[in-house]
Amino acid sequence: MAPFIPGVLTYGCASVQDILNMKVPLDFNQDLSDPNSDYFRLQAAMGWQIRTTDPPTLRQFLTRVRRAPDPDGKRFRYLDLNSEALGWLVEAVTNEPLRLHIANLVDAAGLEGALHLSCDRMGVPSLSSGACLSGRDAARFFLLIARGGDGVNGRTAGSAGFLDRTRRASDAATINEGCCRYSNHFVVHRDLLMHTGWGGHVAWADPETGVAGVLLSVLTDPQVDESQHLHVLRHDVAEISKSPLVRRTTPG
Protein backbone atom coordinates (compact mmCIF):
# COMPACT_ATOMS: atom_id res chain seq x y z
CA MET A 1 0.00 0.00 0.00
CA ALA A 2 3.00 2.28 0.54
CA PRO A 3 3.40 3.26 -3.14
CA PHE A 4 -0.16 4.57 -3.21
CA ILE A 5 -0.39 6.31 0.19
CA PRO A 6 3.11 7.27 1.35
CA GLY A 7 3.69 7.89 5.04
CA VAL A 8 0.96 5.64 6.41
CA LEU A 9 3.00 3.39 8.71
CA THR A 10 -0.08 1.35 9.63
CA TYR A 11 -0.25 -0.31 6.22
CA GLY A 12 3.06 0.62 4.68
CA CYS A 13 4.36 -2.94 4.35
CA ALA A 14 1.01 -4.60 3.72
CA SER A 15 -0.07 -5.72 0.27
CA VAL A 16 -3.52 -4.87 -1.05
CA GLN A 17 -4.30 -8.59 -1.02
CA ASP A 18 -3.42 -8.82 2.68
CA ILE A 19 -5.85 -5.99 3.45
CA LEU A 20 -8.59 -7.55 1.33
CA ASN A 21 -8.14 -10.86 3.20
CA MET A 22 -7.92 -9.27 6.67
CA LYS A 23 -4.38 -10.53 7.22
CA VAL A 24 -2.74 -7.38 8.58
CA PRO A 25 -1.48 -7.47 12.19
CA LEU A 26 -2.65 -4.28 13.86
CA ASP A 27 -2.51 -3.06 17.44
CA PHE A 28 -6.26 -2.51 17.54
CA ASN A 29 -8.77 -3.88 20.03
CA GLN A 30 -12.13 -4.54 18.34
CA ASP A 31 -13.99 -5.76 21.42
CA LEU A 32 -17.56 -4.62 20.87
CA SER A 33 -18.47 -5.45 24.47
CA ASP A 34 -15.87 -3.04 25.91
CA PRO A 35 -16.86 0.66 25.64
CA ASN A 36 -13.21 1.60 26.20
CA SER A 37 -11.88 -0.48 23.31
CA ASP A 38 -10.25 1.01 20.23
CA TYR A 39 -13.36 0.19 18.22
CA PHE A 40 -15.40 2.83 20.03
CA ARG A 41 -12.69 5.41 19.38
CA LEU A 42 -13.05 4.50 15.72
CA GLN A 43 -16.76 5.16 16.08
CA ALA A 44 -15.97 8.70 17.23
CA ALA A 45 -13.93 9.22 14.05
CA MET A 46 -16.88 7.90 12.04
CA GLY A 47 -19.16 10.46 13.65
CA TRP A 48 -21.12 7.95 15.72
CA GLN A 49 -20.03 9.29 19.10
CA ILE A 50 -19.15 12.71 20.45
CA ARG A 51 -16.19 12.11 22.75
CA THR A 52 -14.12 15.22 22.09
CA THR A 53 -14.69 18.60 20.54
CA ASP A 54 -12.23 17.81 17.77
CA PRO A 55 -12.39 14.09 16.89
CA PRO A 56 -9.92 12.70 14.34
CA THR A 57 -11.12 12.06 10.83
CA LEU A 58 -11.15 8.49 9.54
CA ARG A 59 -7.90 9.03 7.67
CA GLN A 60 -6.23 10.62 10.71
CA PHE A 61 -7.35 7.70 12.85
CA LEU A 62 -5.82 5.22 10.39
CA THR A 63 -2.43 6.93 10.59
CA ARG A 64 -2.38 6.63 14.40
CA VAL A 65 -2.82 2.86 14.61
CA ARG A 66 0.37 0.83 14.76
CA ARG A 67 1.23 -2.63 13.56
CA ALA A 68 1.32 -5.49 16.06
CA PRO A 69 3.79 -8.39 16.24
CA ASP A 70 2.41 -11.48 14.53
CA PRO A 71 4.45 -14.59 15.38
CA ASP A 72 2.08 -16.78 13.32
CA GLY A 73 2.70 -14.87 10.10
CA LYS A 74 -0.26 -13.53 8.13
CA ARG A 75 -3.06 -14.61 10.44
CA PHE A 76 -6.69 -13.79 9.66
CA ARG A 77 -8.22 -11.24 11.99
CA TYR A 78 -11.37 -9.35 11.08
CA LEU A 79 -10.91 -5.63 11.73
CA ASP A 80 -13.11 -2.79 10.48
CA LEU A 81 -10.03 -0.63 9.95
CA ASN A 82 -9.09 -2.65 6.88
CA SER A 83 -12.27 -1.65 5.07
CA GLU A 84 -11.58 2.02 5.79
CA ALA A 85 -8.04 1.62 4.46
CA LEU A 86 -9.35 0.16 1.21
CA GLY A 87 -11.61 3.18 0.73
CA TRP A 88 -8.61 5.48 1.08
CA LEU A 89 -6.68 3.32 -1.38
CA VAL A 90 -9.47 3.54 -3.98
CA GLU A 91 -9.39 7.34 -3.81
CA ALA A 92 -5.60 7.45 -4.06
CA VAL A 93 -5.41 5.14 -7.09
CA THR A 94 -8.33 6.61 -9.07
CA ASN A 95 -7.95 10.25 -7.97
CA GLU A 96 -11.74 10.34 -7.57
CA PRO A 97 -13.75 10.79 -4.36
CA LEU A 98 -14.99 7.63 -2.70
CA ARG A 99 -18.57 8.88 -2.71
CA LEU A 100 -18.47 8.95 -6.54
CA HIS A 101 -17.54 5.26 -6.68
CA ILE A 102 -20.35 4.47 -4.25
CA ALA A 103 -22.81 6.47 -6.37
CA ASN A 104 -21.77 4.47 -9.44
CA LEU A 105 -22.48 1.23 -7.59
CA VAL A 106 -25.89 2.51 -6.52
CA ASP A 107 -26.76 3.44 -10.09
CA ALA A 108 -25.61 0.10 -11.49
CA ALA A 109 -27.55 -1.85 -8.86
CA GLY A 110 -30.69 0.16 -9.58
CA LEU A 111 -31.64 0.83 -5.98
CA GLU A 112 -35.28 1.77 -5.56
CA GLY A 113 -34.91 3.74 -2.34
CA ALA A 114 -32.17 5.69 -0.60
CA LEU A 115 -28.79 4.54 0.62
CA HIS A 116 -27.64 6.30 3.79
CA LEU A 117 -23.97 6.15 4.77
CA SER A 118 -22.07 7.30 7.84
CA CYS A 119 -19.44 9.96 7.11
CA ASP A 120 -16.72 11.54 9.19
CA ARG A 121 -16.60 15.30 9.81
CA MET A 122 -14.83 15.82 6.46
CA GLY A 123 -17.57 14.01 4.54
CA VAL A 124 -15.56 10.83 3.89
CA PRO A 125 -17.92 7.81 3.82
CA SER A 126 -17.28 4.90 6.15
CA LEU A 127 -16.98 1.52 4.45
CA SER A 128 -16.88 -0.59 7.61
CA SER A 129 -20.28 0.22 9.14
CA GLY A 130 -23.28 2.45 8.93
CA ALA A 131 -24.91 1.67 5.58
CA CYS A 132 -28.70 1.83 5.85
CA LEU A 133 -31.00 0.66 3.06
CA SER A 134 -34.04 -1.55 2.60
CA GLY A 135 -33.79 -5.33 2.44
CA ARG A 136 -34.98 -5.29 -1.19
CA ASP A 137 -32.28 -2.79 -2.15
CA ALA A 138 -29.63 -4.83 -0.36
CA ALA A 139 -30.77 -7.78 -2.50
CA ARG A 140 -30.46 -5.59 -5.62
CA PHE A 141 -26.89 -4.80 -4.69
CA PHE A 142 -26.08 -8.49 -4.26
CA LEU A 143 -27.78 -9.23 -7.60
CA LEU A 144 -25.18 -6.93 -9.12
CA ILE A 145 -22.54 -9.21 -7.58
CA ALA A 146 -24.33 -12.37 -8.73
CA ARG A 147 -24.30 -11.04 -12.31
CA GLY A 148 -20.61 -10.26 -12.25
CA GLY A 149 -21.15 -6.50 -12.31
CA ASP A 150 -23.79 -6.35 -15.05
CA GLY A 151 -26.21 -3.73 -13.80
CA VAL A 152 -29.42 -2.06 -14.90
CA ASN A 153 -29.81 0.11 -18.00
CA GLY A 154 -26.55 -1.14 -19.46
CA ARG A 155 -24.45 0.03 -16.53
CA THR A 156 -21.57 -2.04 -15.22
CA ALA A 157 -19.61 -1.97 -11.96
CA GLY A 158 -16.84 -4.05 -10.51
CA SER A 159 -15.13 -7.01 -12.12
CA ALA A 160 -16.46 -10.49 -12.90
CA GLY A 161 -12.90 -11.77 -12.95
CA PHE A 162 -12.23 -10.42 -9.46
CA LEU A 163 -15.37 -12.10 -8.13
CA ASP A 164 -14.41 -15.40 -9.77
CA ARG A 165 -10.93 -15.23 -8.23
CA THR A 166 -12.55 -14.47 -4.89
CA ARG A 167 -14.49 -17.74 -4.98
CA ARG A 168 -11.51 -19.82 -6.07
CA ALA A 169 -8.69 -18.23 -4.05
CA SER A 170 -6.30 -20.77 -2.55
CA ASP A 171 -4.92 -18.43 0.13
CA ALA A 172 -8.27 -17.64 1.77
CA ALA A 173 -8.53 -18.15 5.52
CA THR A 174 -10.80 -20.88 6.85
CA ILE A 175 -13.40 -19.49 9.26
CA ASN A 176 -16.60 -20.44 11.08
CA GLU A 177 -15.37 -23.85 12.24
CA GLY A 178 -14.13 -24.74 8.76
CA CYS A 179 -17.47 -24.26 6.99
CA CYS A 180 -16.50 -21.11 5.08
CA ARG A 181 -13.52 -19.17 3.76
CA TYR A 182 -12.77 -15.46 3.93
CA SER A 183 -11.60 -14.04 0.62
CA ASN A 184 -11.44 -10.45 -0.65
CA HIS A 185 -13.88 -9.14 1.98
CA PHE A 186 -16.41 -11.91 1.26
CA VAL A 187 -17.42 -15.00 3.22
CA VAL A 188 -17.28 -17.81 0.65
CA HIS A 189 -19.33 -21.00 0.99
CA ARG A 190 -19.41 -23.33 -2.01
CA ASP A 191 -20.46 -21.08 -4.92
CA LEU A 192 -21.84 -18.36 -2.67
CA LEU A 193 -20.38 -14.94 -1.98
CA MET A 194 -21.79 -13.84 1.37
CA HIS A 195 -21.50 -11.11 3.98
CA THR A 196 -22.99 -10.56 7.40
CA GLY A 197 -24.27 -7.35 8.91
CA TRP A 198 -23.71 -6.63 12.58
CA GLY A 199 -26.43 -8.19 14.69
CA GLY A 200 -27.56 -11.04 12.44
CA HIS A 201 -28.22 -9.82 8.88
CA VAL A 202 -26.93 -12.01 6.04
CA ALA A 203 -26.75 -11.28 2.31
CA TRP A 204 -25.54 -13.60 -0.42
CA ALA A 205 -24.99 -13.86 -4.17
CA ASP A 206 -24.67 -17.01 -6.28
CA PRO A 207 -22.86 -16.22 -9.56
CA GLU A 208 -23.59 -19.74 -10.86
CA THR A 209 -27.37 -19.27 -10.76
CA GLY A 210 -27.67 -15.47 -10.77
CA VAL A 211 -29.63 -15.61 -7.51
CA ALA A 212 -29.18 -13.24 -4.56
CA GLY A 213 -30.91 -13.00 -1.22
CA VAL A 214 -31.01 -11.12 2.06
CA LEU A 215 -32.04 -12.29 5.52
CA LEU A 216 -32.86 -9.60 8.07
CA SER A 217 -32.61 -11.03 11.57
CA VAL A 218 -31.57 -10.08 15.08
CA LEU A 219 -29.21 -11.96 17.42
CA THR A 220 -30.02 -11.61 21.10
CA ASP A 221 -27.00 -13.29 22.72
CA PRO A 222 -24.60 -10.96 24.60
CA GLN A 223 -21.69 -11.52 22.22
CA VAL A 224 -23.70 -11.15 18.99
CA ASP A 225 -21.80 -14.11 17.55
CA GLU A 226 -22.39 -13.88 13.80
CA SER A 227 -20.06 -16.80 13.02
CA GLN A 228 -22.32 -19.32 14.74
CA HIS A 229 -25.35 -17.72 13.13
CA LEU A 230 -23.86 -18.15 9.66
CA HIS A 231 -22.69 -21.67 10.50
CA VAL A 232 -26.34 -22.66 10.99
CA LEU A 233 -27.71 -20.75 8.00
CA ARG A 234 -25.23 -21.65 5.28
CA HIS A 235 -26.94 -24.88 4.15
CA ASP A 236 -30.36 -23.21 3.93
CA VAL A 237 -28.93 -20.32 1.92
CA ALA A 238 -27.19 -22.70 -0.51
CA GLU A 239 -30.39 -24.72 -0.97
CA ILE A 240 -32.45 -21.60 -1.70
CA SER A 241 -29.93 -20.37 -4.27
CA LYS A 242 -30.08 -23.65 -6.23
CA SER A 243 -33.83 -24.18 -5.96
CA PRO A 244 -35.72 -24.33 -9.30
CA LEU A 245 -38.55 -22.50 -7.57
CA VAL A 246 -36.49 -19.30 -7.30
CA ARG A 247 -37.18 -16.92 -10.17
CA ARG A 248 -34.09 -15.68 -11.98
CA THR A 249 -34.07 -12.11 -13.23
CA THR A 250 -32.02 -10.18 -15.76
CA PRO A 251 -30.83 -6.58 -15.51
CA GLY A 252 -33.28 -4.06 -16.88
C-alpha positions as CSV (number, residue, x, y, z in Angstrom):
1,M,0.0,0.0,0.0
2,A,3.0,2.3,0.5
3,P,3.4,3.3,-3.1
4,F,-0.2,4.6,-3.2
5,I,-0.4,6.3,0.2
6,P,3.1,7.3,1.3
7,G,3.7,7.9,5.0
8,V,1.0,5.6,6.4
9,L,3.0,3.4,8.7
10,T,-0.1,1.3,9.6
11,Y,-0.3,-0.3,6.2
12,G,3.1,0.6,4.7
13,C,4.4,-2.9,4.3
14,A,1.0,-4.6,3.7
15,S,-0.1,-5.7,0.3
16,V,-3.5,-4.9,-1.1
17,Q,-4.3,-8.6,-1.0
18,D,-3.4,-8.8,2.7
19,I,-5.8,-6.0,3.5
20,L,-8.6,-7.6,1.3
21,N,-8.1,-10.9,3.2
22,M,-7.9,-9.3,6.7
23,K,-4.4,-10.5,7.2
24,V,-2.7,-7.4,8.6
25,P,-1.5,-7.5,12.2
26,L,-2.7,-4.3,13.9
27,D,-2.5,-3.1,17.4
28,F,-6.3,-2.5,17.5
29,N,-8.8,-3.9,20.0
30,Q,-12.1,-4.5,18.3
31,D,-14.0,-5.8,21.4
32,L,-17.6,-4.6,20.9
33,S,-18.5,-5.5,24.5
34,D,-15.9,-3.0,25.9
35,P,-16.9,0.7,25.6
36,N,-13.2,1.6,26.2
37,S,-11.9,-0.5,23.3
38,D,-10.3,1.0,20.2
39,Y,-13.4,0.2,18.2
40,F,-15.4,2.8,20.0
41,R,-12.7,5.4,19.4
42,L,-13.1,4.5,15.7
43,Q,-16.8,5.2,16.1
44,A,-16.0,8.7,17.2
45,A,-13.9,9.2,14.1
46,M,-16.9,7.9,12.0
47,G,-19.2,10.5,13.6
48,W,-21.1,8.0,15.7
49,Q,-20.0,9.3,19.1
50,I,-19.1,12.7,20.4
51,R,-16.2,12.1,22.8
52,T,-14.1,15.2,22.1
53,T,-14.7,18.6,20.5
54,D,-12.2,17.8,17.8
55,P,-12.4,14.1,16.9
56,P,-9.9,12.7,14.3
57,T,-11.1,12.1,10.8
58,L,-11.2,8.5,9.5
59,R,-7.9,9.0,7.7
60,Q,-6.2,10.6,10.7
61,F,-7.3,7.7,12.9
62,L,-5.8,5.2,10.4
63,T,-2.4,6.9,10.6
64,R,-2.4,6.6,14.4
65,V,-2.8,2.9,14.6
66,R,0.4,0.8,14.8
67,R,1.2,-2.6,13.6
68,A,1.3,-5.5,16.1
69,P,3.8,-8.4,16.2
70,D,2.4,-11.5,14.5
71,P,4.4,-14.6,15.4
72,D,2.1,-16.8,13.3
73,G,2.7,-14.9,10.1
74,K,-0.3,-13.5,8.1
75,R,-3.1,-14.6,10.4
76,F,-6.7,-13.8,9.7
77,R,-8.2,-11.2,12.0
78,Y,-11.4,-9.3,11.1
79,L,-10.9,-5.6,11.7
80,D,-13.1,-2.8,10.5
81,L,-10.0,-0.6,10.0
82,N,-9.1,-2.6,6.9
83,S,-12.3,-1.6,5.1
84,E,-11.6,2.0,5.8
85,A,-8.0,1.6,4.5
86,L,-9.3,0.2,1.2
87,G,-11.6,3.2,0.7
88,W,-8.6,5.5,1.1
89,L,-6.7,3.3,-1.4
90,V,-9.5,3.5,-4.0
91,E,-9.4,7.3,-3.8
92,A,-5.6,7.4,-4.1
93,V,-5.4,5.1,-7.1
94,T,-8.3,6.6,-9.1
95,N,-8.0,10.2,-8.0
96,E,-11.7,10.3,-7.6
97,P,-13.7,10.8,-4.4
98,L,-15.0,7.6,-2.7
99,R,-18.6,8.9,-2.7
100,L,-18.5,9.0,-6.5
101,H,-17.5,5.3,-6.7
102,I,-20.4,4.5,-4.3
103,A,-22.8,6.5,-6.4
104,N,-21.8,4.5,-9.4
105,L,-22.5,1.2,-7.6
106,V,-25.9,2.5,-6.5
107,D,-26.8,3.4,-10.1
108,A,-25.6,0.1,-11.5
109,A,-27.6,-1.8,-8.9
110,G,-30.7,0.2,-9.6
111,L,-31.6,0.8,-6.0
112,E,-35.3,1.8,-5.6
113,G,-34.9,3.7,-2.3
114,A,-32.2,5.7,-0.6
115,L,-28.8,4.5,0.6
116,H,-27.6,6.3,3.8
117,L,-24.0,6.2,4.8
118,S,-22.1,7.3,7.8
119,C,-19.4,10.0,7.1
120,D,-16.7,11.5,9.2
121,R,-16.6,15.3,9.8
122,M,-14.8,15.8,6.5
123,G,-17.6,14.0,4.5
124,V,-15.6,10.8,3.9
125,P,-17.9,7.8,3.8
126,S,-17.3,4.9,6.2
127,L,-17.0,1.5,4.5
128,S,-16.9,-0.6,7.6
129,S,-20.3,0.2,9.1
130,G,-23.3,2.4,8.9
131,A,-24.9,1.7,5.6
132,C,-28.7,1.8,5.9
133,L,-31.0,0.7,3.1
134,S,-34.0,-1.6,2.6
135,G,-33.8,-5.3,2.4
136,R,-35.0,-5.3,-1.2
137,D,-32.3,-2.8,-2.2
138,A,-29.6,-4.8,-0.4
139,A,-30.8,-7.8,-2.5
140,R,-30.5,-5.6,-5.6
141,F,-26.9,-4.8,-4.7
142,F,-26.1,-8.5,-4.3
143,L,-27.8,-9.2,-7.6
144,L,-25.2,-6.9,-9.1
145,I,-22.5,-9.2,-7.6
146,A,-24.3,-12.4,-8.7
147,R,-24.3,-11.0,-12.3
148,G,-20.6,-10.3,-12.3
149,G,-21.1,-6.5,-12.3
150,D,-23.8,-6.3,-15.0
151,G,-26.2,-3.7,-13.8
152,V,-29.4,-2.1,-14.9
153,N,-29.8,0.1,-18.0
154,G,-26.5,-1.1,-19.5
155,R,-24.5,0.0,-16.5
156,T,-21.6,-2.0,-15.2
157,A,-19.6,-2.0,-12.0
158,G,-16.8,-4.0,-10.5
159,S,-15.1,-7.0,-12.1
160,A,-16.5,-10.5,-12.9
161,G,-12.9,-11.8,-13.0
162,F,-12.2,-10.4,-9.5
163,L,-15.4,-12.1,-8.1
164,D,-14.4,-15.4,-9.8
165,R,-10.9,-15.2,-8.2
166,T,-12.6,-14.5,-4.9
167,R,-14.5,-17.7,-5.0
168,R,-11.5,-19.8,-6.1
169,A,-8.7,-18.2,-4.1
170,S,-6.3,-20.8,-2.6
171,D,-4.9,-18.4,0.1
172,A,-8.3,-17.6,1.8
173,A,-8.5,-18.1,5.5
174,T,-10.8,-20.9,6.8
175,I,-13.4,-19.5,9.3
176,N,-16.6,-20.4,11.1
177,E,-15.4,-23.8,12.2
178,G,-14.1,-24.7,8.8
179,C,-17.5,-24.3,7.0
180,C,-16.5,-21.1,5.1
181,R,-13.5,-19.2,3.8
182,Y,-12.8,-15.5,3.9
183,S,-11.6,-14.0,0.6
184,N,-11.4,-10.4,-0.6
185,H,-13.9,-9.1,2.0
186,F,-16.4,-11.9,1.3
187,V,-17.4,-15.0,3.2
188,V,-17.3,-17.8,0.6
189,H,-19.3,-21.0,1.0
190,R,-19.4,-23.3,-2.0
191,D,-20.5,-21.1,-4.9
192,L,-21.8,-18.4,-2.7
193,L,-20.4,-14.9,-2.0
194,M,-21.8,-13.8,1.4
195,H,-21.5,-11.1,4.0
196,T,-23.0,-10.6,7.4
197,G,-24.3,-7.4,8.9
198,W,-23.7,-6.6,12.6
199,G,-26.4,-8.2,14.7
200,G,-27.6,-11.0,12.4
201,H,-28.2,-9.8,8.9
202,V,-26.9,-12.0,6.0
203,A,-26.8,-11.3,2.3
204,W,-25.5,-13.6,-0.4
205,A,-25.0,-13.9,-4.2
206,D,-24.7,-17.0,-6.3
207,P,-22.9,-16.2,-9.6
208,E,-23.6,-19.7,-10.9
209,T,-27.4,-19.3,-10.8
210,G,-27.7,-15.5,-10.8
211,V,-29.6,-15.6,-7.5
212,A,-29.2,-13.2,-4.6
213,G,-30.9,-13.0,-1.2
214,V,-31.0,-11.1,2.1
215,L,-32.0,-12.3,5.5
216,L,-32.9,-9.6,8.1
217,S,-32.6,-11.0,11.6
218,V,-31.6,-10.1,15.1
219,L,-29.2,-12.0,17.4
220,T,-30.0,-11.6,21.1
221,D,-27.0,-13.3,22.7
222,P,-24.6,-11.0,24.6
223,Q,-21.7,-11.5,22.2
224,V,-23.7,-11.2,19.0
225,D,-21.8,-14.1,17.6
226,E,-22.4,-13.9,13.8
227,S,-20.1,-16.8,13.0
228,Q,-22.3,-19.3,14.7
229,H,-25.4,-17.7,13.1
230,L,-23.9,-18.1,9.7
231,H,-22.7,-21.7,10.5
232,V,-26.3,-22.7,11.0
233,L,-27.7,-20.8,8.0
234,R,-25.2,-21.7,5.3
235,H,-26.9,-24.9,4.1
236,D,-30.4,-23.2,3.9
237,V,-28.9,-20.3,1.9
238,A,-27.2,-22.7,-0.5
239,E,-30.4,-24.7,-1.0
240,I,-32.5,-21.6,-1.7
241,S,-29.9,-20.4,-4.3
242,K,-30.1,-23.7,-6.2
243,S,-33.8,-24.2,-6.0
244,P,-35.7,-24.3,-9.3
245,L,-38.5,-22.5,-7.6
246,V,-36.5,-19.3,-7.3
247,R,-37.2,-16.9,-10.2
248,R,-34.1,-15.7,-12.0
249,T,-34.1,-12.1,-13.2
250,T,-32.0,-10.2,-15.8
251,P,-30.8,-6.6,-15.5
252,G,-33.3,-4.1,-16.9
